[in-house]
Amino acid sequence: MKPFQIDPDIRKATTLPTSFYEDPSFFELSGEKIFASTWQYVADAGVLNEEANVYPFTLLPGLLDEPLLLSRDGNGDICGLSNVCTHRGKIIVEEPARIRQLTCGYHGRCFGLDGSFRRMPEFQQADNFPTEADDLSRINLAEWLGLYFVSLSPFADFDLITSPIRERIGWLALDTLEFVEEGSADYEVKAHWALYCDNYLEGFHVPFVHPALNEALDFGHYDYELFPYCNLQVGIAKEDEPCFDIPEGHPDSGRRIYAYYFWLFPNLMFNFYPWGLSLNIVEPLGPARTRVRFRTYAFRGQAHRRIVNRIDQTELEDEAVVESVQLGIRSRFYRQGRFSPTMEKCVHHFHQLVARFME
């Protein structure tokens, strides 16, 4: 029996049951069923630089807890690798560094920057050694927008699942995006990660939760579009509000678009504004704990314009309402709800994907 079933007809469908959000076993299962097979943001490309050609990190602490590293060799080739020695399991690289090879500090096993086994003391008499099992496992790695993404066991190619985003905003000066410290922050939300995504995936709540944002958006023309593994909310600007200068011939030419809100399954939000990109990464920490990382990237010379989009205020309002929902779903009187066929298409899309991956 499937753990969850979401009717493909939104007019008949009910939402995910509260057990998905509350049961710790489903939280643990989602790590392997959803997050181990999807693409996750790791870091900006700038972490590999003149000072450091290796960058260690833990993928999704609290859920996957997988020690990994990025490396760049002398030819400029970049790899994603396991950061666990194939001898006795010690972490190899503890902090970013500039090194010629990867050397385990426990017994001296050495690897190339591509993860290939190089040498090991006192193993001359070992039979059938070394083998491929002595190399570090390579991790699937993608670079886009000057950002690195990895997947432990990808269900699909990164370029394929992001193609709807690339095609829609390819006309923007994406190669000029620069990281902006102001507006980049982490928030811890006392709620399940999927509740945060549920909230993001509909503009239905905007008039009730975000008064300032509601003043900027033409709510009557808010639009939704679905793709296989991502979806899009199109915010339309009211008169006198900032909007994109869209070139002729583009499908959105003539529309006063305030923002493109793209969501990539399961937990990445790419919010494109006329001034740049606000990347939101939703990281599960526990059944009722989530870290939301906001990373701001402005088109060169446009950083000063981000204040008009009220992002900081909107985040605090979202945090409050999601935490309220986390308390509410614990009620013995609530099990699951229904979808608005016009305003919750993206939430329905998300729940269908969750149900499919959790099978």
N, C-alpha and C positions, 0 to 999 in steps of 0.2 A: 504494500500500500504506500502511496506517495505521502510524505509527511505533510505536504501542503498542496492544495489544488486551487488555482485561481482561474475562474471561468474566463476564456478569451473574449467573451462578450461583456464589455464594461457595464452594459445596462443591467446585467444579471449578476455580476461578480461581487464577491465580498472580499474584504482586505485580508491580509495575513492575520492569523489568530494571535492573541496576546502571548501564547506560549512561545512563539518565535522570539519575541522581545524579552521574555522573562526567564525562560528555562536555560540554565547554564549549559546544559548538554547541547542545545542548539547553537549556543554561542561558540562552543568549542568546535562543533561540527562545521560551522560556517568557515572556520579557519582553513580547513582542508578542502571543503566543497566549493567555496567561493574565492577566498583570498589567495590560496596557494596557486590557483589557476588563472588569476586575472593579473593585469598590469598595475604596478604600484609605482608612484613617484618616489625617487630616492634622494636626489640632490640636484643642484644646478651644475651645469657642465664645468663651471669655474672651480669646483673643488679639486679637479686635477689641473695643477698649474706648475709654475716654476719651483715652488717650494715643496709640492707633494705630488708624487706620481702614483701613490696608493691611498685609497680612502676607505676605511673600514666602517661598517654600520650594521645595525641589527634591523632586520626587516620586520616591521609591525610588532614591537615589543608588547607583551601582554597577550598576544594572539598567536602569531607564527614564531616569534622569537628566533629567527634564523640568522646566524652570523654570516655576513657576506662582505665582500670588498669589491671596489672598482680599482682597476690598474691600467696604467698606460706605459707601454714599452718604448724603447728607443726609436722605433719606427712610427710612433704615434698611434698604434693600434690600441684600442680600449677594450677591456674584457670585464665581465662580471663573473666573479669566482666565489666559491665557498671559502670562508675564512677559518676553516677547521682543518687542522693537520690530519693527514690520512694515516699517521702512525698511531697516536694515542688520543687524538681528539682535542688537543689544546688549541685555543684561539691563536692565530699566527700574528696578525697585525693588530696592535692595540690602539693606535692613533695614526692620523694622517702623517705620512713621511715621504722622503725622497730616498729611494733605495734601488739597488741594482738587481736584487733577487728577493724572494720571499723565504725567510729563514725562521723555522720554528724555534722558539727559545727554550723548549723543553729538552729535546735530544738532538737538535741540529739538523733536522731534515730540511732540505732546500728545494725550492721550486722556482721555475722561471716566472716572469711577470705574466705569462699566458697560462699559468697553472700547471705546466708540465713538470713532472718529477725530474730533479737534477741529480741529487746525490744524498747519501745517508751514511753516517759513520757506523762501523761495526755490523754491517749487513752483508759482508762479502760471502759468507757461507750460507746465506738464505737461498733456498731453491726457488726457481721461478720468480725471480725478483729483479727489477721492478716489473709491474704490469700496469695496465691502464687504471686499475683500481688505486694505484699509488699517486696518480695525478689528482689535482684539485678539480672538483666538478665545476663545469662552466655553467653560468646562469644566463638565461636569455636577457639581452640588453637592447634597449632602443633609446635613441636620442631624438628629441623634437623640441623646438622652441628654445633651444639651449638648455634643455632639462633632460635628466636621465630617468628612465623607467626600467624596471626589471619585472620578470615573472619567473616563478620557480618551475611552473609547468603550464605554459600558456595554452588556453583553449583555442586561441586564434591569433593571427599575426597582428602586431601592433598597428602597422600601417593600414591594415584592412579595417579594423574597428574604429580607427580615428579618421578614416577617409571622409565621412560626411562633414566633419569639422574642418578638415583641410580644404575641402572643395568650397565650403561656404565663406570662409574668411581668408582664403589664399591671397586676396588682393591687398590685404593689409601689409604694412611694413614690418612683418614679423621678425625680420633679421635685425631690427633696431631695438628690440625689447631689452630693457636693462633693469636689473633688480633695484628695488627701492626699499630701503630699510623702513622708512615711515609707512605705516599701513601694513607691515608684515609682522604678524604676531600669532601666538598660539593661545587657544582658549580650551579650557577643560569644561566639558558639559556633562552634567549628571544625568545622562540618558543613554539609551541604546543607540549605537551608530546608525541603524536603519531608520530610527525615528527622526534623526537629523536629516537624512536623505529624503524621507517622506515630506518633511516640511519644505525642503529646498525645491522639490519637484512640482510644486504648484504655486500659481500666483493667486489662488483663491483667497488666501488669508491676507493678502496685501492690504486691502481696505480696512481690515480689522486689527492688524498687528503693526503695520508700518505706515503711520500717518504721513510722514515726510516723503517717503518713497511714493506713496499713493498720489501725492500732489504732483509728482513728476511724470507718472505713467498714465497713459491713456488706457485705462483698465478695460474699456469696452472693446479694444482691438488687441488685447493680449493674445498671443498665439502659441500653439504647441505643435511640434513635429516629432515623429517617432522614427528611429532607425534601428537596425538589429540590436546593437549593443550600446547605443547612446541615444539621447534625445535632446531636444532644443526647446527652450522657451524664448520667445521673442518679445521683448519689452518695447512698446511704442511710446515715444516721447510726446508729451503735450507741447503746445506752442511755447516758445521761449526756453525750452529745456534743451540741453546739448544732445546732439544726435550724430550719427555717422554721415560722412559725405561719401555716399556710395556711387561708384562709377556707373555710367550708362552701360546697359547690356547685362548687368548683374541681375539675378532674379529678384533682389530686394531694391532695385533702383526705384527711387521715388518714394520710398517708405521712410518715415522719420523714426529710425530705430535707435532706441536709447541704449540697449544692451542685447548681446547674444549670450544667453545663459545655457551653456552646453554641459551636460552631465554624461560621464563615461562610467559604465558599470564596473565596479559597484560603488565607488566612493570618491571619484574625482570630479570636480566642478571647474570648468574653464569659462570664466566670465569675461567676455570681451567688451570693452567700452571704447569710446572714441579716443581716450588717452592711453589705453593699454590693456593689460590682462590682470585680473585678480584670480589666482589659482587657489582653490580650497581643497585641502586633503583631509578626509574624514577617517581618523585612525581609531579602530576599536581598542579600548583598554580593558573592558570588562562588560558584563551584561548591562550595566547601568552607568558606564563611564566611557567617555569618548573625548579624544583630543581632536580639535579642528585647527588645522594649520592654515593661516592666510599668508600667501606669498604674493607680493605685488611687483609687477613688471610694467614699466612705462615705456611707450615709444620715446625715442630719444628727443629730449626737450619738452616732453609733455607731462612730467611727473606732477607739476603744480596743479594740474587740472583734475586730479582724482578726487579732491574733496567734494566736488559737486555731486558725486554719486552716493553720498551718505552711507558708505559701506560700513564704517565703524558702528554707527547708530543702529543700522539694520541688523548687524550681527548680535548685538546685545538684546535686541527685541526677539530675534529668533531663538537665542539661547534660553530666554525666560519662558517662551511658549513651549519649547520642546521639553524642558524640565517639568513643566506643568503636565504635559501629556504623559511623561514617564510615571508621574504619581497617579494619574488618572487610570492608566491601563491596569493598575494593580487592583482596581475595584472588582469585587465579586459580581458586579452587575454589568460589566463590559467584557465582551469576548472578541468581537470584530465588527467592522462597520461596512458601509457601502461607499461606492465611488460616485462622484459627480461625473456624468458622462461628458460634460463639456469642459470642466475645469481640472479634472484629476486624471487626465489621460496618461501623463508621465508617471504618476504614482502607480497606476494600474500596470504600466509597462514594467516598472521596477519590481513590483510584486510578482509578476509573471516570471521574470528572470530569476528572482530569488527562489521561487518554487521549483523552477527547472534545474537550477544548479544544486539545490538541496536534495534532489531525488537520490 
